[in-house]
Amino acid sequence: MVIPHDGLPLKPTPGSHGAPSGLLPPFAPLRDGYLPPPGDHRRHARAPAETVGPRGSHALGARPPPALILGEDARALKAFDAAIFRGGADSDLFYHRGLAKEGLGDYAGALVDFRRAVALKPEDGNAHRNIGYVLLQVDRSEEATVALEEAIRLDPADSKAWLNLGTAYANVDEAVRKELKELRPPPAGQVPADDPQLRRQRELNDKLREFDYRAHALAAYREAVRIEPGNAEYWYNLGTLLHEQRGDLAEAIDALARAAALSAPDYRVLRNLANAQQDARRFREALETTDKIAVTYGEQDAWLLELRGSLQVELGDLPSAERSYLLAVEADPDGAGPHVGLAILYKRQKLDVESATHLRTAQRLRPELAHYFEMVLQHEP
């Protein structure tokens, strides 16, 4: 049994392959940058994008774009600083200096330069898109939607802007729902109409009623894949959001399978595909997907072993399931999930003592889920 964090299959913190036990990876907005260093699994991981060079009718001419093309952001920044110091007030100069700052993580500086580029050239959709991207990096997703909507108004075929807009909408929806969940329950009895918490609850609920962020996020992702159907990252984002929001599982599986077919073996894609296939009760397909993960990344992954055990139980292969769960315990002695799986497996085999032992171990490891584990076991035939 795969035990998600706090009972919810949401988003992970970075792990050895970018996603630890049982959780879905985050979405990744796209920038006009470069691939990250190998093994870099930052929260908003950069996806492959075109190299930066002359744009539109404003060729860079004698300016130094090779530094950007090579991804040497620090050298590029010095070169564009010098060009601007010599009197350049061209939107392209500010745009490309913004890219260099963005690549160095100076999001505040990048935002200033992109806004200067827009002030000089309001019809520059790329600059609007990058304003949105930078705002996503600093968790200002609601502001990002404004810039990204403008980028799309200027260029409806900008697939990156559609992808990042989908991410921004999804982030706003998540933030609103998180705040609603964290608001303390109103006191018993009569609550004044002007109670600050009650007023805030109404504001948040009205916000969700007035604009369906989830539906708009999915629509944006679907538009991105329509424009650029050969982009694995776009299909990955669509499939992951569909799965996370408990949307159409068949569509989620199709999108993630397309992402897998369009890319080299990718842990994130295969992991989410296996999770979606399991939730759709397509156990044989999910087990085949975990085989691909094991071949590429090795089998000594607690999440992978735990999932394989769950699938093998569903397929009736109890000896293989027992082996998978025991290996998962070895790989992660602090994980409760494999012990719950073993408790279920042994109960099905009428081994009540062994089942009770593993249930107690799981409850000791995750006391906040102790009652949930017991209920799971009680519902076993």
TORTOR-786109 format. One record per residue (C-alpha): residue in three letters; x, y, z. Coordinates in steps of 0.05 Angstrom, whole numbers, plus 32768, in hexadecimal, padded with zeros to 4 digits. Example, Ala and Ser with C-alpha at 12.3 -4.5 7.8 and 13.67 -1.06 7.14 Angstrom:
2
ALA80F67FA6809C/SER81117FEB808F/
//
This chain:
381
MET800080008000/VAL801E80437FEB/ILE801380768022/PRO801280BD8007/HIS802A80F88031/ASP7FF3810D8061/GLY7FC480DF803B/LEU7FC6810A7FFC/PRO7FEC80F97FBC/LEU8005813F7FAF/LYS804B815B7FA3/PRO809081447FBB/THR80CE81637FD6/PRO810B81547FAA/GLY8127810E7FB1/SER815C80E47F8F/HIS813280E17F50/GLY810A81207F5C/ALA80CF80FE7F7E/PRO80CE80D87FC0/SER809C80A67FDC/GLY805880A67FBD/LEU805180F07FA9/LEU804781137F67/PRO807D81437F4E/PRO806D818C7F44/PHE805E81AE7F03/ALA809881D07EE0/PRO808E82137EBD/LEU80B9821F7E80/ARG80E982597E77/ASP8114826F7E3C/GLY815082507E5E/TYR817B82137E5D/LEU817B81CE7E79/PRO818E81CB7EC3/PRO81CC81A57ED9/PRO81C4815A7EDA/GLY81A081447F19/ASP818181887F26/HIS813A817C7F3F/ARG812681C17F57/ARG80DC81CF7F64/HIS80D281F37F22/ALA810381C97EF9/ARG811481E97EB6/ALA80FE81C17E7A/PRO812281C07E37/ALA811682007E11/GLU813382227DD4/THR817582467DDB/VAL817182917DDD/GLY818682BB7DA2/PRO816B82F47D77/ARG811F82FE7D7C/GLY80EE831C7D4B/SER810583597D24/HIS8137836E7D5A/ALA817583467D49/LEU81AC834A7D7D/GLY81E283577D48/ALA822583637D6A/ARG820983557DB0/PRO822283177DD3/PRO81EB82E27DD0/PRO821D82A77DCE/ALA822582AC7E19/LEU81DB829F7E21/ILE81DB82687DEC/LEU821082447E14/GLY81E7824E7E54/GLU821E82777E75/ASP81EF82A67E98/ALA822482CB7EC1/ARG824D82DC7E84/ALA820F82EF7E5E/LEU81F9831D7E96/LYS823C83437E94/ALA823783497E48/PHE81F083657E49/ASP820183927E84/ALA823883B07E5A/ALA820C83B87E1D/ILE81D683DC7E46/PHE820A84077E69/ARG8223841E7E25/GLY81DF843C7E18/GLY81B484037E01/ALA816A840B7E12/ASP815083D47DE4/SER811A83A57DFB/ASP814383697DE3/LEU817E837E7E0F/PHE815283817E4D/TYR812E83407E39/HIS816F83197E31/ARG818F83377E6F/GLY814F83227E93/LEU815B82DB7E7A/ALA81A282DC7E94/LYS818B82F47ED9/GLU815382C07ED8/GLY8186828A7ECA/LEU81AF82A17F06/GLY817282A17F34/ASP816E82ED7F39/TYR812282ED7F2F/ALA811983347F4A/GLY814C834F7F19/ALA813083267EE0/LEU80EA83407EEE/VAL810383887EEA/ASP8124837B7EA7/PHE80E983577E89/ARG80BC83907E9E/ARG80EC83C17E7E/ALA80E883987E3E/VAL809C839A7E40/ALA809D83E67E4D/LEU80C783EF7E0E/LYS80A183BC7DE5/PRO805B83AD7E02/GLU804C837B7DCB/ASP8087834E7DE0/GLY8063830E7DF2/ASN80A482EB7E07/ALA80B383207E3B/HIS806C831A7E57/ARG807482CF7E5A/ASN80B582D47E7F/ILE809783057EB1/GLY806482CE7EBF/TYR809B829A7EC4/VAL80C382C37EF7/LEU808582D17F20/LEU807882867F23/GLN80BE827C7F3E/VAL80B182AB7F78/ASP806B828E7F88/ARG804482C87F6D/SER8018829D7F41/GLU7FDB82CA7F41/GLU800583047F25/ALA802482D37EF4/THR7FE082C47ED5/VAL7FD9830D7EBF/ALA801C830D7E9A/LEU801182C97E7B/GLU7FCB82DA7E64/GLU7FE883187E42/ALA801F82ED7E22/ILE7FE982C07E05/ARG7FBF82FA7DEE/LEU7FFC83127DC6/ASP800D82CC7DAD/PRO7FD782987DB5/ALA800782637D99/ASP803A826C7DD2/SER803982267DEF/LYS806882377E28/ALA803A82707E3E/TRP7FFF823F7E3E/LEU8026820D7E67/ASN803D82407E9A/LEU7FF6825E7E9E/GLY7FDC82197EAE/THR800F82137EE6/ALA7FFD82587F00/TYR7FB282477F02/ALA7FC182057F25/ASN7FED82287F59/VAL7FB7825C7F68/ASP7F8382267F70/GLU7FB081FF7F9F/ALA7FC1823D7FC9/VAL7F7882507FD1/ARG7F63820A7FE6/LYS7F9E82058015/GLU7F8B82468038/LEU7F43822F803E/LYS7F5981EE805D/GLU7F868212808F/LEU7F52824480A7/ARG7F3C823080ED/PRO7EF4821880F4/PRO7EC482508108/PRO7EB282518153/ALA7E73822D816A/GLY7E348256816F/GLN7E248298814E/VAL7E5C82B28121/PRO7E5B82FD8112/ALA7E51830D80C9/ASP7E8F833880C9/ASP7EBC830280E8/PRO7EFF830880C4/GLN7F0882BE80BA/LEU7EC182B480A1/ARG7ECB82EE8071/ARG7F0B82D08057/GLN7EEA828C804D/ARG7EB482AD8024/GLU7EE782D37FFB/LEU7F0E82937FEB/ASN7ED0826B7FDB/ASP7EB682A37FAF/LYS7EF982A47F8B/LEU7EF4825A7F7A/ARG7EAB82607F65/GLU7EB9829C7F38/PHE7EF4827E7F13/ASP7F0082337F0A/TYR7F4C82327F10/ARG7F4F81E77F09/ALA7F2881E67EC8/HIS7F5082207EAC/ALA7F9281FF7EBF/LEU7F7E81C07E9A/ALA7F6681E87E5E/ALA7FA9820D7E5B/TYR7FD181CB7E5E/ARG7FA481AE7E28/GLU7FB181EA7DFC/ALA7FFC81E37E07/VAL7FFB819A7DEF/ARG7FCE81AD7DB5/ILE800081E17D9D/GLU803D81B57DA9/PRO8028816C7DAC/GLY807081537DA8/ASN808581717DEB/ALA808A813C7E21/GLU808B81707E59/TYR8048818C7E44/TRP802781477E45/TYR804881397E88/ASN802A81787EA7/LEU7FE581697E8A/GLY7FE581217EA2/THR7FFF81337EE7/LEU7FCB81697EF2/LEU7F93813C7EDB/HIS7FAA81077F0C/GLU7FB581367F45/GLN7F7081557F3E/ARG7F5081117F38/GLY7F3A81227EF2/ASP7F3180F37EB7/LEU7F6180BA7EC8/ALA7F5E809F7E81/GLU7F7380E37E66/ALA7FA980E97E9B/ILE7FC580A47E89/ASP7FC380B57E3F/ALA7FE880F77E4B/LEU801E80D77E77/ALA8026809E7E46/ARG803180D17E0E/ALA806580F47E39/ALA808880B27E45/ALA808880A17DFB/LEU80A480E57DE8/SER80DE80E57E19/ALA811780BB7E30/PRO810680927E6F/ASP80F280C77EA2/TYR80E680B67EEB/ARG80B280EC7EF5/VAL808980D87EB9/LEU808B808D7EC5/ARG807D80967F0F/ASN803F80BF7F04/LEU802880917ECC/ALA802D80557EFB/ASN8007807B7F31/ALA7FCF808E7F01/GLN7FCB80477EE5/GLN7FC5802C7F2C/ASP7F8D805D7F3D/ALA7F6980487EFE/ARG7F707FFF7F14/ARG7F9A7FEF7ED7/PHE7FC87FC67F03/ARG7FEB7F9D7ECD/GLU7FFD7FDC7EA6/ALA80157FFE7EE5/LEU80427FC37EF6/GLU80607FC57EB0/THR806E80107EBA/THR809280017EFC/ASP80BC7FCE7ED6/LYS80D480067EA9/ILE80E680307EE6/ALA810C7FF77F05/VAL81337FE97EC5/THR814980327EBE/TYR815180487F07/GLY815980077F2D/GLU81297FE47F5C/GLN81457FFD7F9E/ASP811180347FA5/ALA80E1802E7FDF/TRP80A8804F7FBA/LEU80B180227F7D/LEU80B57FE37FA7/GLU80787FF77FCF/LEU804F80057F91/ARG80657FC47F71/GLY804E7F9F7FB0/SER800A7FC07FAD/LEU80027FAF7F63/GLN80187F677F6E/VAL7FE57F5F7FA6/GLU7FAE7F797F77/LEU7FC57F487F41/GLY7FC57F0E7F73/ASP80117F027F72/LEU80197F017FBE/PRO805F7EE27FC1/SER807B7F197F94/ALA80547F4E7FBB/GLU80727F357FFD/ARG80B87F397FDF/SER80AC7F807FC5/TYR80917F988008/LEU80CB7F798030/LEU80FD7F9A8001/ALA80D87FDC8009/VAL80E07FD68055/GLU812B7FCB804B/ALA812F8007801D/ASP81098035804C/PRO8104801A8094/ASP80DB805880A8/GLY80A5804E8074/ALA80618039808D/GLY80438026804A/PRO80677FE3803F/HIS80527FCD8085/VAL80097FDC8076/GLY80117FB68035/LEU802E7F7B8059/ALA7FF67F7E808D/ILE7FC27F7A8055/LEU7FE87F438031/TYR7FEF7F18806F/LYS7FA67F238082/ARG7F927F08803D/GLN7FBD7ECB804C/LYS7F9C7EC28090/LEU7FDE7ED180B4/ASP7FBE7EFC80EA/VAL7FFA7F018119/GLU80287F1980E1/SER7FF37F4980C8/ALA7FE97F68810D/THR80347F708116/HIS803D7F9880D7/LEU7FFF7FC280E5/ARG801B7FD68129/THR805E7FE78108/ALA803B801480D5/GLN80138036810C/ARG805380438134/LEU8074806180F7/ARG8039808D80E5/PRO801080978124/GLU7FE680CE8104/LEU7FCC809A80D3/ALA7FC480618105/HIS7F7880618102/TYR7F78806680B6/PHE7FA6802980B1/GLU7F78800180DF/MET7F3B801480B6/VAL7F5F7FFE8076/LEU7F6D7FBB8093/GLN7F267FB380AE/HIS7F0A7FBC8068/GLU7F357F83804E/PRO7F0B7F448041/
//
